[in-house]
Amino acid sequence: MDSQQSALLHDKLKEYFGFTSFKGNQEAVINNVLSGKDTFVLMPTGGGKSLCYQLPALIMDGVAIVISPLIALMKNQVDAMRTFSTDSGIAHFLNSSLNKAAIAQVRQDVLEGRTKLLYFAPESLTKEDNIAFLRKIKISFYAIDEAHCISEWGHDFRPEYRRIRPIINDIGTAPLIALTATATPKVQMDIQKNLGMTDATVFRSSFNRPNLYYELRPKHNVDRDIIRFIKQNDSKSGIIYCLSRKKVEELAELLVANGIKALAYHAGMDAQTRADNQDAFLHERVDVIVATIAFGMGIDKPDVRYVIHYDIPKSLEGYYQETGRAGRDGGEGHCLTFYSYKDIQKLEKFMQGKPVAEQEIGKLLLLETVSYAESSMCRRKSLLHYFGEEYPSDNCGSCDNCCNPKPKVKAHEQMQLALEALSEIGDKFKIDHLVSLLMGKVTALIKSYGHNKSEFFGAGDDKDARFWNAVIRQALIMGFIDKNIENYGLISINDKGRAFIEHPTPVTVTLDHDYDNEEESENVVAMKGGGAADEELFAMLKDLRKKVARQNDLPPYVIFQDPSLEDMSIQYPITIEELQNISGVGAGKAQKFGEEFVKLIKTYVDEKEIIRPQDMVVKGVASKSNNKIFIIQSIDRKMDFEDIARARNLDMDELLTEIEAIVNSGTRLDIQYYLNTIMDEDKVDDIYLYFKEDAETDSLDAAIDELGAEYSEEEIRLVRIKFISEVAN
């Protein structure tokens, strides 16, 4: 590129956008577009993708057709373009939100040559009258924004994006520029194949966001953790993502009840409310928006300081995209995710009923998410590796795994064994098959390929699946194993891996997290700038609980559960009223058992001169959100549980969770009428007796193991509710 053209581009950049220099490889991309070549741009959120097609559109002869997935996104872009020009006809969109008069005005501006950028949703592009209109005009190039929507492997797949290429052929060909902020090697290949641009020049920016801090925590008392985190980051802007609309509304209400300026946002709200809530967030009338993933596409608020995931996202691309909303101005950005494997199982449940191919893809993407979440290696390193980028350092200094590293264990022998086993079985298998082979687990696949007769079958049975997954993940990162791009999920050994087998070098791995079994106290300790549970007080409270349990001839867990004691050792309640704010303690329990506990805590606080964190008492929200009053009244009226669940749009699992919370907090419920209709009396007695005499905790898993398969999980839960209600309340 000659200096003359470069000077011209810089002049135009200053004239139209007011910038004096380009970011990253923007200039190289623009020159490629201007020279009429197909262009593929991979650039993370905040990298300045839009400019890559906006500036060439203003310079080139004709109209640039921009295909974008969201009406709100188009509107934002068109409004922004109009601020750069004195002529409001410079940019337009054609979509279903326009009336006939507005459409006629747009077409007139285009035909008169005033318009340089014309935005379409892919659905609008397919309309016959739009195709006929576009055939009449000179098109400078086509820009496909959010191009990952083309791929089934992308996090936001839209089938209508698959039709873009045939429609372009129908209208008339022109150069293409495809842009995305997230694409794995698989998605990139998919996009290029589908758009017929395999020869395109690819411009790839680094996906590393050095200012973001990545953290995962076990999902125990999430609401309290979130409230505490927000209060520690007072007046900073943040986004909280939840999977369900119901959870969005409940959490937003809970935050407001605790003095946090928050609003909800999801696709089930009317358009006006959504727009108002988005506006309130952008103009900082509220600090926090609680949203489903419907929020955020194209939201350009640069100073979002934290993004919290209440639920783990369905894919790592989704996770990257959503966490990428934090710190777009280069300032701090904290990405906090709460993780439980139960959420993964829930997401798998949601997939049932979808086409088999879609389920398969969904499961493989979920596996990647699980692998990222449970891994103890540097978050940044494993995230960038997923996008086909190598991060040079083993410690980024800005994620929970690097700041609180787990001990490493030597694993060169196991690495050698895993690679030898993979070399023998070939390249037709996934990671879980290799793990099953090494551990000696007989699966249908192992049997059908005769791998149960392999010398490697059971050769690594001294280690568990978590260990082998960590080893194989390390092998991927070290470049000994390749992922098959065409057949995603399959792995194969490469030359580097074979060289390691011949000449092994020292290798260490960190064992994966097991979040579901990690104690809540660990998560409190790990919190940046937060208070920790008082272990000394916690031990004293456990001793007192034992004493009170003996006096009342009850199992200890019936008095107060562990999470309640944990909460007491953080909040230090010294009155019965304060005790009622503790998680899992209601007025009934506080009155019945609370006196000795608050007495002990008060003495302890006075002796140790502890300053109590009273601002951290989490207030509950009005009962309409948690259905409490309705459920109590319905059970008093002896309604069928199925009818109660239906009336509140709950499934049976959710209803039982609500009822458990009610009885655990000290309210007595008589559910015998319902048990009489669905369970045999002897069964009820057996389960009741187990909880009364044998159970050491209220653990459901322990009860299922002890009682055996003839009792369902639902039956055990129901009798446990009856038991706690009768003996503790």
Secondary structure by P-SEA (a helix, b strand, c coil): ccaaaaaaaaaaaaacccccccccaaaaaaaaaaaccbbbbbcccccccccccaaaaacccbbbbbbbccaaaaaaaaaaaaaacccccccccccccccaaaaaaaaaaaaaccccbbbbcccccccaaaaaaaaaccccbbbbccccccccccccccccccaaaaaaaaacccbbbbbbccccaaaaaaaaaaaccccccccccccccccbbbbbbcccaaaaaaaaaaaaaccccbbbbbccaaaaaaaaaaaaaaccccccccccccaaaaaaaaaaaaaccccbbbbccccccccccccccccccccccccaaaaaaaaccccccccbbbbbbbbbaaaaaaaaaaaccccaaaaaaaaaaaaaaaaaaaccccaaaaaaaaacccccccccccccccccccbbbbcaaaaaaaaaaaaaacccccaaaaaaaaaccccaaaaaacccccccccccccccaaaaaaaaaaaaaaccccccccccccccccaaaaaaaacccbbbbbbbbccccccaaaaaaaccccccccaaaaaaaaaaaaaaaaaacccccccccaaaaaaaaacccccaaaaaacccccaaaaaaccaaaaaaaaaaaaaaccccccccccccccccccaaaaaaaaaaacccaaaaaaaacccaaaaaaaaaaaaaacccccaaaaaaacccaaaaaaaaaaaacccccccaaaaaaaacccccaaaaaaaaaaaaacccc
